[in-house]
Amino acid sequence: MLHIVNKSPFDTGSLASVLRVAKKDGGAVLLIEDGVYAAVKSSATEASLKAAGMPVYVLQADADARGLQSKLMEGVNMVDYGGFVDLVAGHDNVQSWL
């Protein structure tokens, strides 16, 4: 399952919920809009994302719009809009977390 998070982890508990659920389904996480703040290195969420042991993707346009591209943690996969479509098409199920 692909889990899409669009809210900052500092505003909502969506990311924490995703990490609990996604560990069980072997899913991947795509961070878009303000959700990209979760992938900033040395943030409070970095350890949780790494410990989850699943692929983490960040929409490049959203990271760029927030000036974060050079501040992202190691191991994050950047995707463009085409990559976003490929991720959605490549997963049987997609869940957007609000």
N, C-alpha and C positions, 0 to 999 in steps of 0.2 A: 504494500500500500504506500502511496505517496501522500505525505502529510504536508499541507501548505499552511505556513504561518505568516500572517501579514501584520500582526501587532507586536509592538515592542515587548520584550519579556519583562521590562521594568514598569509596564502599565497593566498587563493582564497576566493571568496564570496559564495562558494557552500553551506556551512552550513546555512548561512543566507537565501539563496533561499529555501533550504529544509524546514526550519522552517516556512517560509511564506506559502508554499504550503501544507506541511504536516498537519498543523493545520486544514485545510479545508477538508482533506480526512481522518482524524482520523488515520493516519499512525503511523508507528514506524520508528526509526532511528537506523541503524547499522553503527558504526564507525569502519573502518578498516584502515590498513596501517597508514599513518600520520594523518588520520582523528581522531585517538584516542586522539590526543592532545586536542581536543575540550572538553573532559570529565575530564580534570585535575581540581581538586578542587581549588577554588580561582582564576581561570583563567577568562579572559574577556568573555568567552562564557558560563560559568556555569549558570549564571542567565537566559540567553536566553533558554538554554536547559530545565531548571526547569520550566520556565514560559510556555513553549510549551505544557506541560501537556500530553506528550505522552511517551511511553516506549523508553528508550535509551539503546542500546546494544553496547558492546565493544568486539571486537575479542581479546580474552585473549592472544593469541600468539603474536599479534602485540603490546599490552600493555606491555607484558613481555619483548619483544625485545627492547623496548624503556625505560625500567626501570620505568614504570609508574603504575604498579599494585597497589602499596600502596598509590599512589597519586591521585587516581580517586575520583570524587565527590560521595556523598551519592546517592543512588537510581539507580546507573548504574548497568545494568545486564551484567555480564561477560558470554561469550559463547565461547565454543571451536569450532573446525571445524564442528563437528556433529551438534552443536547448530546452526551454520551458515546455514547449509543445512536445518535444521528444520524450521528456520525462513523463508527461501526462499520458501520452500514447503508449509508453512502455510499461505502465503499471495497470494492473487489472482494476484497482480501486484508487480513487483520489478523495481525500478528505480535506476540506478547507476549515481551518480553526479560526474562530472569531474572537 
